[in-house]
């Protein structure tokens, strides 16, 4: 029975880690969406300069 307590603790740690990864992914996605017009304009300027 002692083996069950660490297992549930490991599950809780894994759930917390999964939640943090999910939040980080959402924040990263939001940053990409916020900066996409700027990056698109920058890419256009670079392509015009190179051509």
Secondary structure as GFF3:
##gff-version 3
##sequence-region A 1 51
A	DSSP	alpha_helix	2	50	.	.	.	ID=ss1
###
